[in-house]
Amino acid sequence: MHVNNAIGWNGLKRGLLAAALLLAAGRAWAVERTLRIEAPVSAVAGREFTVTIVASTNAGQGEQVGFLQAEASVDGGKTWTAICYLQKSGEQVAQPATVKPGPAGTAVRLRARAAFRDGLAGDVDYSGGAILWDGSWKQWKAPPAKHASVAVAAR
């Protein structure tokens, strides 16, 4: 019985080691899709500032940033102005845009969305979920959208 315990314990250790190696290998090959809005925390009323919309994928197999859209609002989200609209942008894109803020005490609201296309996963968002074209995509919900806010200060 002592021999069986030793074999059982060694087998368990080998099994745990194999599981850990598989887990580590899975992380090393995990697909990463990103969508970011790079913007300052605050801006000065009336002075333009630059934001950059960044999207990327490492999925390979032809997957690319199929759609990248971003909009800005200076009136609390009542109206939106397009600041970026790109199609078939390759595996990575960083698109700068200039925004002119409203008066001090307000905020510039930013929103961006990306659809990753043409790969094995089909049309997916940055989390790898299927794009719901008439659902979360149309309503600018997260995912596929990301949101940011820039406070507007006095000069």
N, C-alpha and C positions, 0 to 999 in steps of 0.2 A: 504494500500500500504506500509506503514511503517513496518508492520509485515512481509510482503513478502520480503522486502529488508533485514530484519534481518535474516530471514530463508535462503535467498539466500546467504548472506555474510557468515553465519555459515557453510552452505553447501560447499561453495567455500573453506573456511579455512580447513574443514575436508578433502576435496578432495586434496588440496595441501599437507596436512600432510600425507595422504595415499600415494600420489605419492612420497614424500620424503622418506618415510619408505621403499617403494618398491625399490627405487633407491639404498638406503643404503644396503638393503638386497642383491640386485644383485651384488654390489661391494664386499660384504663379501663372496659371493660364486663364484666369478669370477675365471675362470681357469687361472693359471699363469704358463707359460712355459718360461724358461730362457735358454739363451746360452750366455756364456761369455768367453772371452780370457783374462786371468789374466797374464800380462807380465810387466816387468819393462819398464820405459820410455826410458832408454838407457842401453847399455851394453859396455863392454870393448872389443876391437878387440882381437880375438883369445881366449878369455875366455868364456867357456860355461856358460849359464844361464838357469834358469828354467822358463817355462811357465806352466800354468795350464788351461786346457779346462774344463769348468763347464757347465753342462746342467741339467735341472730338470723340472718336471711337477707335478702339484697337481691335475690333472684332475680326477684321480681315475678311476674306471671302467676298470682297466687293462692297462690303457695307461702307456707307459714307453718310455725311450730314446731308440728307436729302432736302430738308427744308429748315431754314433758320429765320425766324421772324422775331422782331422786337418792336415795342411801342413805348411811348412816353406820354404821360398826362401831367399837366400843370394845374389842373382844376379838380383834384381829388378823384379822378377816375370818371368824370362825366363825359369827357371826350379824350380820344387817344390819337396820337400822331405816329405814323410809321417811321421808325429810325433805321430799320434793317429788314430787308427781305432778300434772302439768298436761296438758290436752289442748286443741288448737285455740287456741293462745295468741297468734296473730297473727304479724307479722313479727319482733317482738322481745319478749323477756321477761327480767326480772331478778327472781328469786324468792329472798328471804331465808329462812333457816331457822336455828333455834337448836339447838345440839348441846351436850350435857353430857359432858365427857371423863371417862375412867376415872382410875385412879391415876397418880401421877408415874412416869415411866420407860416409860410405854406410848405409843401413838400412836392418834389417831383416823384411821381410814381413810375416805375419801370417794370415792364414785363417782357419776358422772352420765352420762346418755345422752340423746340427742335424735334424733328422726326428723323430717325436714322433709318435709311432705306437701302435696298438693293443687296442685302446680305442674306444669310441663311435664316435669320430670325424674322424676316419680313419687316413691316413697318412698325418700329418700336420707339418708345421714349427713352429718356436717359436712364431710367431704372430697369429697362429691358422689357417692360410691359407693352402689350399690343396697343397701338394707337387707336383710340376710340374717336374717330373723326367727327361724329355727331355728338359726342359726350364731352369728355375732359378737354379735348383739343379745341373744340368750338367755344367752350366756356372759359378758356384760359385757366384751367385748374391745374394743380400740381399733382403728379407729373401729367403732362409733358411740359408744363410751364413753370418758370421760376419768377419770383417777384423781388423787387428791391425798392427802397425809398431813400431819397436824398433830401435832407432838411435844407430849407432856404433861409439864410441869415441876412441881416442888414449889411450894407457895405461897410 
